Amino acid sequence: MQQTNPLRVLMLGWEYPPIVAGGLGMACYGLTKALSQYVHITLILPRKEIVMPTPSHVDIIGLNTIGLAPEATPTNPICYEEITQEVYYAAAPDDLNPYPVSIGYTEIVQPEALPFTDFSQVRALYNTPEPYGANIMEKVATYTEIVTQLAADKQFDVIHAHDWITYPAAMQIHEATGKPLFLHVHSLETDRIGTQAKYEYGLNAVYDIERQAMHKATLIFPVSNYTKQCAMAHYDVPTDKFRVVYNGIDAHTFPTRSGNNHSTKEKTVLFLGRITYQKGPVFMAETAMKVLQKYQNVRFVVAGIGDKLDELKQITETCGIADRFVFTGFLPKEKVAEVLAETDVYFMPSVSEPFGLSALEAVQAGIPSVLSRQSGVAEVLPHTLQADYSDTDRFANYIYALLNYGALRMELSRASAADANQLSWKRAAYNVLRAYAEVLS
């Protein structure tokens, strides 16, 4: 029986382990690893590390090696039609907040090809530990120009792009080749800065890119029904373009917490993630204050950094609860495991959370969780306690109950861990492959 050649996927990504600033990097890796069992993937990233997890049937190209590695050097540069002539630049915080782009002034971009005779400046642009930063739009524009030219030398059947930073390149390749374009939506500008983004059409570069890309895409993979509904409501994308693909989780990502062994010591409530508007830090502080009015033997651990960190610290000082907070800063994976092992309740009060991979990791580790209903992960974890992000009274009551009632804590821990174990990257890959086949057939 003759064996058919595997499908060839040109995948455009921005984060990938060990370069991880949020859930995007781990999601890209998890899906790539699962898909690679069935297809051949060429993954183009801004930066490739010497030590990087590379599954079989995956070729990783880093723009930081352009001019040094043959596979990362275009041989026949060609000019692609400019998608837009305006790019918006603005100052951005120097932290690990993905997509730190705000409204700024416009600058006309001339449709000239980059000078590919000297690649050293390109390598320097991406050979930094910060994948985003204040010059994010320069990185995106350069990524777009180089990746579209690299694509001219590659053989592929479909284009699969992760989040807005890769969408301009994906759109240009789609227009030049006619290959199907699949967009993976891990987050939206309306999540990051609020729904006012949709009223800034023509002024907010990120929103404009997302809107244009979703309307041009063949199919769209939102990471939850919540994200699908947001895209339909705020970007006017028809429902038939969407195929929801929930994130997965590897078995035993973190060790399972050892039951009810914290009955006499100080309890811990954990917030894990970027400290930005999107994550609801103000509602976290308000909830903590209400919990502490009824129960003092608890400490709130905030693991992460972001542009709202100083504001959150100031709020805890003003409210007189700073001594009940611990701010750890950004934690590598091994430190996250240590913190989870000492956590009694996981708390995610996000204003708008497309998915929430850290919540999935927490419940898999046996930690009962209190989640915002405005999140994708709430759809797949029915045995968590959920409330609207601003309902701090309900949040406080839920946290108090989990801290004080061991039977409730144990039952919800067991049930939600079982829910998490139903999710896998293999299942996510299956849904992606089914969408590929739907289009290609």
C-alpha positions in Angstrom: 0.0 0.0 0.0 1.5 3.3 -1.0 2.1 5.8 1.8 0.9 9.3 1.2 3.2 12.2 2.1 2.3 13.9 5.4 0.6 17.3 5.4 3.1 20.2 5.5 2.3 23.0 7.9 4.0 26.4 7.9 3.6 27.5 11.5 4.4 31.0 12.6 5.0 31.5 16.4 6.5 34.0 18.8 7.1 32.2 22.0 8.4 28.7 22.5 10.2 27.0 25.4 12.4 28.1 26.9 11.3 31.5 25.8 8.0 31.8 27.6 6.4 35.0 28.9 2.9 33.6 29.3 0.6 30.8 28.2 1.3 31.4 24.5 4.7 29.7 24.5 3.5 26.5 26.3 0.4 26.3 24.1 2.5 26.6 21.0 4.8 23.9 22.2 2.0 21.5 23.3 0.1 21.8 20.1 3.3 21.5 17.9 4.4 18.4 19.7 1.0 16.7 19.4 0.5 17.7 15.7 4.0 16.6 14.8 2.9 12.9 15.1 0.7 13.4 12.1 2.1 16.3 10.0 5.5 17.9 9.1 5.9 21.3 10.7 8.2 24.2 9.8 8.0 26.5 12.8 9.4 30.1 12.3 10.2 32.0 15.5 11.9 35.3 16.2 14.5 33.5 18.3 15.8 30.0 18.4 17.9 28.7 21.3 20.7 26.1 21.1 18.7 23.9 23.6 15.1 23.9 22.6 12.6 21.0 22.7 12.2 19.9 19.1 9.8 17.0 18.3 10.4 14.7 15.4 9.0 16.1 12.1 9.5 19.7 13.3 12.0 22.1 11.8 12.5 25.2 13.9 13.9 28.4 12.2 15.0 31.3 14.4 15.4 34.8 12.9 18.3 35.3 15.3 20.2 32.8 13.1 19.5 34.5 9.8 22.6 34.6 7.7 24.2 31.9 9.8 21.9 29.0 9.2 21.0 28.1 5.6 17.4 27.3 6.5 17.0 30.8 8.0 18.4 32.7 5.1 16.2 33.7 2.1 17.7 32.8 -1.3 15.3 34.6 -3.5 14.0 37.7 -1.8 10.8 38.9 -3.3 8.6 41.9 -2.6 5.2 41.3 -1.2 2.4 43.8 -1.4 2.2 45.9 1.8 -0.9 45.1 3.8 -1.1 48.5 5.4 1.0 51.7 5.1 0.6 52.7 8.7 2.2 51.2 11.8 1.5 52.5 15.2 4.3 53.0 17.7 4.0 53.8 21.4 6.1 53.5 24.5 5.6 50.2 26.3 6.5 48.9 29.8 9.7 47.0 30.1 8.2 43.8 31.6 7.1 40.5 30.4 3.5 41.6 29.5 2.9 40.1 26.1 1.7 42.5 23.5 2.6 45.7 25.4 1.3 48.0 22.6 -0.8 51.0 23.2 -2.2 53.7 20.9 0.5 56.0 19.6 1.4 58.2 16.6 1.5 56.9 13.1 4.5 56.5 11.0 4.4 55.9 7.2 6.2 52.7 6.3 7.8 52.7 2.9 7.3 49.5 0.9 11.0 48.9 0.5 12.6 45.5 1.1 15.0 45.2 4.0 18.7 45.3 3.1 19.4 41.5 3.3 23.1 41.9 2.5 23.8 42.5 6.2 21.8 40.3 8.6 23.7 41.3 11.8 21.1 44.0 12.7 18.3 41.5 12.3 20.1 38.9 14.5 20.7 41.6 17.1 17.0 42.6 17.1 15.9 39.1 18.2 19.0 38.0 20.3 17.5 39.5 23.4 15.8 37.8 26.4 12.8 40.0 26.0 10.4 38.7 23.3 8.2 41.8 23.4 9.4 45.2 24.9 9.1 48.8 23.7 10.2 48.0 20.2 7.7 45.3 19.6 6.3 46.9 16.5 9.8 47.0 14.9 10.1 43.3 15.7 6.8 42.5 14.2 7.5 44.5 11.0 10.9 42.9 10.6 9.5 39.4 11.3 6.8 40.0 8.6 9.3 41.1 6.0 11.8 38.2 6.6 9.3 35.4 7.1 7.4 36.2 3.9 10.6 35.9 2.0 11.7 32.8 3.8 8.3 31.3 2.9 9.1 31.6 -0.8 11.7 28.9 -0.4 9.5 26.5 1.6 7.0 23.8 0.5 3.8 23.8 2.6 0.1 23.1 2.4 -1.4 25.3 5.1 -0.4 28.4 7.1 -1.0 28.3 10.9 -0.3 31.5 12.8 -0.4 32.1 16.5 -1.7 35.5 17.7 -1.5 39.0 16.2 2.3 39.3 16.2 2.5 36.7 13.5 -0.7 37.6 11.6 0.8 40.3 9.2 3.3 37.7 7.9 0.6 35.1 7.7 -1.7 37.4 5.7 1.1 38.3 3.2 2.0 34.6 2.7 -1.6 33.7 2.3 -2.1 36.4 -0.4 1.1 35.5 -2.2 0.5 31.7 -2.3 -3.2 31.2 -1.9 -2.6 28.6 0.7 -5.3 28.2 3.4 -4.8 30.5 6.4 -5.6 29.2 9.9 -5.4 31.7 12.8 -4.9 30.5 16.4 -6.4 33.1 18.7 -4.9 32.8 22.2 -5.8 36.4 23.2 -7.4 39.5 21.8 -6.8 43.2 22.2 -10.3 43.5 23.7 -9.1 41.1 26.4 -5.9 43.0 27.0 -7.1 46.6 27.2 -10.8 46.3 27.3 -13.7 46.5 24.8 -12.8 50.2 24.1 -10.3 48.7 21.6 -13.1 48.2 19.1 -13.9 51.9 19.1 -10.3 52.7 18.3 -10.5 51.2 14.8 -7.9 53.0 12.7 -6.1 54.1 15.8 -5.1 50.9 17.6 -2.7 48.9 15.4 -3.1 45.6 17.3 -6.9 45.6 17.0 -6.7 46.5 13.3 -4.3 43.6 12.6 -6.5 41.2 14.5 -9.7 42.4 12.7 -8.1 42.3 9.3 -6.6 38.9 9.8 -9.7 37.3 11.1 -11.7 38.5 8.1 -9.1 37.2 5.7 -8.6 33.9 7.5 -9.8 30.6 6.1 -10.7 29.3 9.6 -10.0 30.6 13.1 -9.1 28.5 16.2 -10.2 30.4 19.3 -9.0 28.7 22.5 -12.5 28.8 24.0 -16.1 29.6 23.3 -15.7 32.7 25.4 -13.0 33.9 23.0 -15.2 33.0 20.0 -18.0 35.1 21.4 -15.7 38.0 22.0 -14.4 37.8 18.4 -17.9 37.7 17.0 -19.1 40.6 19.2 -16.1 42.9 18.9 -14.6 42.1 15.5 -17.8 41.3 13.5 -16.5 37.9 12.4 -19.2 35.4 11.3 -19.7 32.3 13.4 -19.0 29.8 10.6 -15.3 30.8 10.6 -14.6 29.4 14.1 -13.5 26.0 15.2 -12.9 26.1 19.0 -9.7 24.3 20.1 -9.3 24.1 23.8 -5.8 24.1 25.2 -4.5 20.8 26.6 -2.2 19.9 29.4 0.5 17.2 29.7 0.0 14.5 32.3 1.5 15.4 35.6 2.8 18.9 34.6 3.2 19.6 38.3 3.3 17.1 41.2 -0.1 16.5 42.9 -0.4 18.4 46.1 -0.6 16.1 49.1 -4.1 16.5 50.4 -5.2 18.2 53.6 -1.8 18.6 55.2 -2.1 22.3 55.9 -4.8 22.3 58.5 -2.8 24.0 61.3 -0.4 26.2 59.5 -1.0 29.5 57.7 -3.1 29.0 54.6 -2.0 30.3 51.1 -4.1 31.7 48.3 -2.2 31.9 45.0 -2.5 34.3 42.1 -0.2 33.2 39.2 0.1 35.3 36.1 0.9 38.6 34.6 -0.2 41.5 36.7 -2.1 43.5 34.1 -5.6 45.1 33.7 -6.7 41.9 32.0 -6.0 39.8 35.1 -8.1 41.8 37.5 -5.5 42.7 40.2 -7.8 45.4 41.7 -10.5 42.7 42.3 -7.9 40.4 43.8 -7.0 43.0 46.4 -10.7 43.8 47.1 -11.4 40.1 47.6 -8.4 39.7 49.8 -9.5 42.5 52.1 -13.0 40.9 52.5 -11.5 37.5 53.2 -9.2 39.0 55.8 -12.1 40.6 57.6 -13.3 37.1 58.4 -10.2 35.0 58.4 -6.7 36.2 59.2 -4.6 33.0 59.1 -4.0 33.4 55.3 -1.4 34.8 53.1 -2.0 35.9 49.4 0.9 35.0 47.2 1.2 37.0 43.9 3.5 35.3 41.4 4.2 37.3 38.3 5.1 40.8 37.0 3.4 43.3 34.9 2.5 47.0 34.4 -0.1 47.0 37.3 2.3 45.5 39.9 3.2 48.8 41.5 -0.5 49.8 41.6 -1.4 46.6 43.3 1.3 47.0 45.9 0.1 50.5 46.6 -3.5 49.3 47.0 -2.4 46.7 49.6 -0.5 49.4 51.5 -3.5 51.8 51.4 -5.9 49.1 52.6 -3.5 48.0 55.4 -3.2 44.5 54.1 0.4 44.6 52.7 1.7 42.4 55.4 -0.7 39.6 54.2 0.8 39.7 50.6 3.9 38.2 49.2 5.1 39.3 45.8 7.5 36.8 44.3 8.1 38.3 40.9 8.4 36.1 37.8 8.9 32.4 38.6 10.5 29.8 36.5 8.7 26.4 36.2 10.6 24.7 39.0 9.7 27.5 41.4 6.1 27.5 40.3 6.0 23.8 41.3 7.3 24.7 44.8 4.7 27.4 45.3 1.9 25.1 44.1 3.0 22.5 46.6 2.3 25.0 49.4 -1.0 26.5 48.0 -4.4 25.9 49.5 -6.6 27.8 47.0 -5.8 29.1 43.5 -7.5 32.4 42.6 -8.0 33.8 39.1 -10.3 37.0 39.0 -9.6 37.9 35.4 -11.6 40.6 33.7 -11.3 38.8 30.4 -9.3 35.5 30.1 -9.3 33.7 26.7 -8.3 30.5 28.4 -6.2 30.4 31.6 -3.6 27.7 31.3 -2.3 28.3 34.8 -5.7 27.4 36.3 -5.6 24.1 34.5 -2.1 23.4 35.9 -3.3 24.3 39.4 -6.3 22.0 39.4 -4.2 19.2 37.9 -1.9 19.6 40.9 -4.9 19.1 43.2 -5.6 22.7 44.2 -9.2 23.8 44.5 -9.8 26.9 42.4 -11.9 30.1 42.4 -12.3 31.4 38.8 -13.7 34.3 37.0 -16.7 33.3 34.8 -15.2 35.6 32.1 -12.7 32.9 31.2 -12.3 30.1 28.8 -10.9 27.6 31.3 -14.2 27.9 33.3 -15.9 26.1 30.5 -13.9 23.0 30.9 -13.6 23.0 34.7 -17.1 22.8 36.0 -16.0 21.7 39.5 -14.4 25.0 40.3 -16.1 27.8 42.1 -16.9 30.6 39.7 -18.2 34.2 39.9 -18.3 37.3 37.7 -14.9 39.1 37.9 -16.3 42.1 39.8 -18.3 40.0 42.3 -15.7 40.2 45.1 -18.3 39.3 47.8 -18.9 35.9 46.2 -15.2 35.4 45.5 -14.4 36.1 49.2 -17.1 33.7 50.4 -15.8 31.0 48.1 -12.2 31.4 49.3 -13.3 31.5 52.9 -15.3 28.2 52.4 -12.4 26.5 50.7 -10.0 27.6 53.5 -12.3 26.4 56.3 -14.1 23.3 55.0 -11.8 20.4 54.4 -14.4 18.1 52.9 -15.4 20.7 50.3 -11.8 21.4 49.5 -11.0 17.7 49.0 -14.1 16.9 46.9 -13.6 19.9 44.5 -9.8 19.1 44.3 -10.6 15.5 43.2 -13.3 16.4 40.8 -11.6 19.3 39.1 -8.4 17.3 38.7 -10.4 14.7 36.9 -11.8 17.4 34.6 -8.3 18.6 33.8 -7.1 15.2 32.9 -9.8 14.9 30.2 -8.0 17.7 28.3 -4.9 16.8 26.3 -2.8 18.3 23.5 -3.6 15.2 21.5 -7.3 16.1 21.6 -6.4 19.7 20.6 -4.3 18.4 17.7 -7.2 16.2 16.5 -9.5 19.2 16.3 -6.9 21.1 14.3 -6.3 18.2 11.9 -10.1 17.9 11.4 -10.3 21.6 10.4 -7.3 21.2 8.1 -9.0 18.3 6.4 -12.3 20.1 6.2 -10.7 22.9 4.1 -8.3 20.8 2.0 -11.0 18.3 1.0 
